[in-house]
């Protein structure tokens, strides 16, 4: 494809705006030609900010536009699978925010449509494109720290989301921790075979009344023998806490939080620094740009996408196993989730 990639955006909320700005201001190989959102005013605001020439009345209008090569699906989770199916039917290459769906039957339906249409699908696990985590992956892949033995991921939000969001999110494992399940697979480059999760409500009783948890520790067993631990919490009073460490046979590598500056204040009372960047919009700004660069490059250059539908499915399987483990208070092998799907015919 010699010309610029024509892109349409479905969804003008928080993440839709982030992706629109990345395309508009950082990726000259692509051009935004249309945006749609059920909230027309939100779509108009993003269009004005990013100089998008057309605000479409519906997502279907974008999908039917033969001049559009690719779509970014940034709408609510419960719309993702249907939009992926329809985008594939119209021959569009697809970037879809995570997760594709909260159930494996819906994910498989979407992936089947993508496969039949022979279009590209990349799923928005942006943390893979963060320079800090990419450095950890390089250290493991190159053998720099030897054979990996232990993985520890810390992922804590500065504060819980609104209860209305909690009720529709699919739960902490499918909403928040799913990024960390994907990161674990990415860093270790192997499949998880068993999960044990302990979780509870430590932050806000309303989250428990909504049927969810807000604090969890998950232990992962990998096929290659690596043990992983992930700790999640909906509230860290000091800000957005995003760290990872891998211990190997020849050394270890660890990432720290990202701060707005590198200044250290020293007084007679204490040595301190400012708090880390406060949430994902600031902390992962570079990774959001990098993942879209990778998607556009894959489409324009006809290359494989770096985060596939199969990757997205694998993380949902881990999340479902973690949820089952928490509910039944026992380790769960991932094959149990597949057996349930086969038995129910989903």
N, C-alpha and C positions, 0 to 999 in steps of 0.2 A: 504494500500500500504506500504509494509515493506521496499522496496528499495528506493533509492533516486529518486526524481521526475526528469525525463529527460525533459529539456526545450529547445525550439527553439525560437529565436528572429527574428521578421520581422521588420526591420528598424534599422539602425545603426547611426541615427542622434543624436542630443543632448540628447533626453530623452532615446533613445535606449541604448546609452552608460551608462547613469546613472543606468538604470535597469540591464544592463549586469554586471556592477561593483557590484551592490548590491547582485546579485545572486552569482557571482564568489567569493566575498570576505567576505560576511556576512551571507550567508544562506547555511549551509552545508547540509541541507535536500534536496537541489536541485542541479542539474548538468546541465551546459550549454553544449549542444552537437552540435548546429548549429546556424548560423546567416546568414541572407540574407538582401541585400539592392540593390536598383537599381544602387547605386554608389558602385561598387565592392571594390574600394580602402578604402572607409569608413568602409565597413564590415570587410575587412582584418585588418584594424588598431584596431578595437574593439576586433576582434578575438585574435590578438597578445597580446593586453593589458590584456585580461581576460582569456587567455588560452583556447579559444573555439576551439575544434579540427577541425571543418569543416566550411568552408564558402560555403553556398549553392548558386547555380546560380540564383534561383528564390524562391519566397515565396511558390509556389506550390510544390517545391522539399521538403521543410520543412513539409508542410501539409500532404504530401503523405508518409512521413517517419513513419513507424509503431512503431519505437523505441521511438519516441517523444510523451510524455504524454500531454504536455501543451505548448501553444504558448503565447508569449508576442507580442501584436500588437502595434508597436511603429512607424508605417509608417504615412504618411500624412492623415489628417482627411478624405479626399474624398475616401480613400481606405478602411476605417475601416469596414463599413457595409458589403461589399463584402467578406472581409477576415474573418469576424466573421461567415458569412454564410458558407463559405468553410471550416473553421476550425471545425465548428460544424458537417458538413457533414462527415468529416474524424474522428470524435470522439475525438477531442482534447479539453481539458479544456482551457479556454481562459481568459487571462488578456488583456484588451483593453484600450488604452489611451482614455481620453475624447476628444470630445463627440463621441458616436458611429456613429452619422451622424448629419447633420444639418437640416434634415427634419424628421418628425414623421413617414412617410410611410417607409422610409429606416430603421429607428430604429425598427419599428414593424416587418419588414421583418426579421431583424437580430435576434430579440428576439424570434420570432416564430421558427426560425431554431434551436436556442439554446434549446428552450423548447422541441421540437420534438426529438432532439438528446440526451436530458437528460445529458448534460455536464454542467460544472460550468462556469459562466461568472462573472468576477469582473471588474468593470470599475474604471479607475485611477483618482478618486477624492482623491488625496493624503493628502489634508489638514485635512481631518478627523483624520488622524493618527499623527498629530502634537501634542506633549504633552501639549502645551498651550491650544489649542482648546479642546482637550480631557478633560482637567481639567474643562473647562467651562461646557462641557456636563455633567460631573459628578455632578457638583454643582447644575445644573438644575434637573437632574434625581433623585438625592437624596433628593431634597427639601431643600438643604442647604441655598438657597436664597429665599425660598418660591415659590409662583406662579409667573412665569415670566410675565412681563408686556410689556417691551420694549427691543428690540434688535437693536444694531447698529454695523455694520461691515464697517471697513475702508480698502480699497484695492486699493493701488496706486502703479504703476510701477515707476522705476527710470527713464525710458525714453521710448518713443514709439518704436514699432517694425518697420522694413523696410516697406515702402509703398507696396512693392510687396507682403509681408505677409498680410497686411491689406486687400488688394483686394481679397485675397482667404480665409480669416479667418472666414467668415460668419458674421463679425461685432462684435462690442465690447460686446454686450450682450451675444452672443453665444460663444465668444472666451474667453474674460477676465472675465466678470461678472458671467459667468456660475459657476465658482468655488464658488463664494459667494452665489449664489442661493442654491447650494448644501449644503454649510456650514450652511445657515439659516435653512434649513429643518433638518439638522443633529442636530443642537444645540437645536432648539425648539421642535423637534420630533413631528411635526405636518405638515399638508399640507397648502400650500398657496392657498387662494381663489381669491384674487384680487391683481392687480399690478398697480401702477402708476409710470411712469418714465419720468423724465425731463432730456434732454441730449443736448449737443451741441459740437462745436469745439472750444476749448480754448487753445490747445497746438500747433497744426500744421495744417495750412490751407490745406496742401496736403492730410491729412486724410479726411477732408471734401470733397475734390475734388474726392477722391477715393470712396465716398459714405458712409462713416462711421462717427462716433462721437468719441471723445476722453475723454469726461468728462460727468459723469452722476450721478444722484441721483435717487434711486428707492425705493419706499415705498411698503412694503409687508403687506397684511392683512392675518393673519392666521385664520384657522377655529376655534381655541380655543380662539380667541380674542386678541392675541398678535399682536403688531405693530412692524414691522421691517423697518429699513432704511439701505441702502447700498450706500456708496459713492465710486465711481470709478474714477480714472484719469490715463491717460497714462504717466503722468510725475509728479514726486515729486522730486524736486531738491536735497533733502537731502537723497534720496535713497528709498529702497523698504519699503513701509509702509503697515504693515499687523497687524491690531488690531481688537478686538471685545469687546463689553460690553453688558451685560444683566442686566437689572434692574428687581428685583423681589419684592414681597410683604414683604419679610423679609431681604432684602439686595441686594447687587449687586456684580458682578464679572467682571473683565476686564483683558484683556491681553495687554502686551506692545510689542514693536518690539524686535527683537533679535539682539544683538550686538556682534561684534567679541571679545569683552572683557568687563569686568565689571569695568574697571578703570574710575575714575573721576578726571579730571585735574582742580585744583583750582589755580587761579592766581589773581593778583590785578585787572585784567580787567574783568574776567568772571569765572564762574564755568561751565565746559563743559565735554562732553565725545565724543568718536569717533562716526562716523555715523553708522547706522544699516547695517547689512549684505545687500549686494547690489542688489541681485536678487534671483529668486526662487531656482536656483541651489544650492546656499549656504544656504538660509533661510530654505528651506524645505528638506535638505539632509537627516535628520533623518526620516522624514515622508515617503520619497520614499522607504527607507529600510523597514520601518514598514509595509507599505501596501503590499509589496511583501512577507514579512514574513507571513502576514495574508492570502494571496492568497495561498501560498505553504501549509500552515497549513490546510486550508480549503480543498484542494485537497487531501493531504496525509491522513488527518484525516476524510475525508468525512463529512465535516461540512458545514454549510451555509456560503457563502461569505459575508463579511461585507458591501460591496457596490454593489448592484445588478443592473441588467439592468433596472429594474423599477425605481430605484433611478436616474439613468442616464437620463431616459426618462422624469421624473418629472422636472428635472432641465432645460431641453430643452423647455418644455412647458412654464415654467416661463420666460425663455429668449425670446421666441417668443411673449409672452404676453407683456413683457417689450418693445420689439421692436415695437409692434403694438401700445402700449400706447404712446410711443415717437412720432411715425409718426402721430397718430390721436389726440394727445394732450388731452387724456382723460383716466380715469381709465379703466382697462380691467379685466374682470373676466376670470379666467382660463378656465371656461366651454366654453367661446366663442371660444377658440382655438380648443377644442375638436369638437365643432359644425362645425367649418370650415372644419376640417378633414373629418367629417362624410358627410358633404354636397358635398364635392369635390370627395369623394370616395378614398381619398389617404390612 
